[in-house]
């Protein structure tokens, strides 16, 4: 369910979406498991038991196996969210009448979120280093997952390197290699959010960036109305009811490139 960092030799380190084997679950709070030949204990609340009966897995992902999922996610869902992000979008002269795309707004809103979070993260690190405080296993916030904050620990002193190969930056890097259109980047971001089960929170982060939203959208746009909260609630319902494993770069979309 979430990451667990190893600080002691008898602990088992794992990351979200890893599948490990439970060796002993007698204790209510601490279980023993095995992953990649390593055994150790971990907090029981950090994992979720899976019922493997009758399930078939494929490295191609859900959208590589079931064409219905392709239509629902990359078709209906992405088209609907694209319409929301396009409604009332301003046309900056710098980009020309046809050059403006919601991806431009998403990139700027993401950058502003990194700037805003950096100061608070830095303050916490200064306190930890000054007073030599222990930190428990780091649980990434939705913002940190979105921007791929990289954390490295060494004894009591923690060195955190914030990298902007974020989900958004990673999409730009991989998709620019094949000259993919911004529509495809947008769809890949939606799929990444579904994979992480954080799409509703990522949507909230973008819509809550008031200054950037005001810069890119007209007052009558959907993102500047209270209506976006209802969409967030609907996306959260998807998170509660469904789990997805979707390909970040869908090969059939790239066939024409």
Rosetta blueprint (number, residue, H / E / L):
1 X L
2 X L
3 X L
4 X E
5 X L
6 X L
7 X L
8 X L
9 X L
10 X L
11 X E
12 X L
13 X L
14 X E
15 X L
16 X L
17 X L
18 X L
19 X L
20 X L
21 X E
22 X E
23 X E
24 X E
25 X L
26 X L
27 X L
28 X L
29 X L
30 X E
31 X E
32 X E
33 X E
34 X E
35 X E
36 X L
37 X L
38 X E
39 X E
40 X E
41 X E
42 X E
43 X E
44 X H
45 X H
46 X H
47 X L
48 X L
49 X L
50 X L
51 X L
52 X L
53 X L
54 X L
55 X L
56 X L
57 X L
58 X L
59 X L
60 X L
61 X L
62 X H
63 X H
64 X H
65 X H
66 X L
67 X H
68 X H
69 X H
70 X H
71 X H
72 X H
73 X H
74 X H
75 X H
76 X H
77 X H
78 X H
79 X H
80 X H
81 X H
82 X H
83 X H
84 X H
85 X H
86 X H
87 X L
88 X L
89 X E
90 X L
91 X L
92 X L
93 X H
94 X H
95 X H
96 X L
97 X L
98 X L
99 X L
100 X L
101 X L
102 X H
103 X H
104 X H
105 X H
106 X H
107 X H
108 X H
109 X H
110 X H
111 X H
112 X H
113 X H
114 X H
115 X H
116 X H
117 X H
118 X H
119 X H
120 X H
121 X H
122 X H
123 X H
124 X H
125 X H
126 X H
127 X H
128 X H
129 X H
130 X H
131 X H
132 X L
133 X L
134 X L
135 X L
136 X L
137 X L
138 X L
139 X L
140 X L
141 X L
142 X H
143 X H
144 X H
145 X H
146 X H
147 X H
148 X L
149 X E
150 X E
151 X E
152 X E
153 X E
154 X E
155 X L
156 X L
157 X E
158 X E
159 X E
160 X E
161 X E
162 X E
163 X L
164 X L
165 X L
166 X L
167 X H
168 X H
169 X H
170 X H
171 X H
172 X H
173 X H
174 X H
175 X H
176 X H
177 X L
178 X L
179 X L
180 X L
181 X L
182 X H
183 X H
184 X H
185 X H
186 X H
187 X H
188 X H
189 X H
190 X H
191 X H
192 X H
193 X H
194 X H
195 X H
196 X H
197 X L
198 X L
199 X H
200 X H
201 X H
202 X H
203 X H
204 X H
205 X H
206 X H
207 X H
208 X L
209 X L
210 X H
211 X H
212 X H
213 X H
214 X H
215 X H
216 X H
217 X E
218 X L
219 X L
220 X L
221 X L
222 X L
223 X L
224 X L
225 X L
226 X L
227 X L
228 X H
229 X H
230 X H
231 X H
232 X H
233 X H
234 X H
235 X H
236 X H
237 X H
238 X H
239 X H
240 X H
241 X H
242 X L
243 X L
244 X L
245 X L
246 X L
247 X L
248 X L
249 X L
250 X L
251 X H
252 X H
253 X H
254 X H
255 X L
256 X L
257 X L
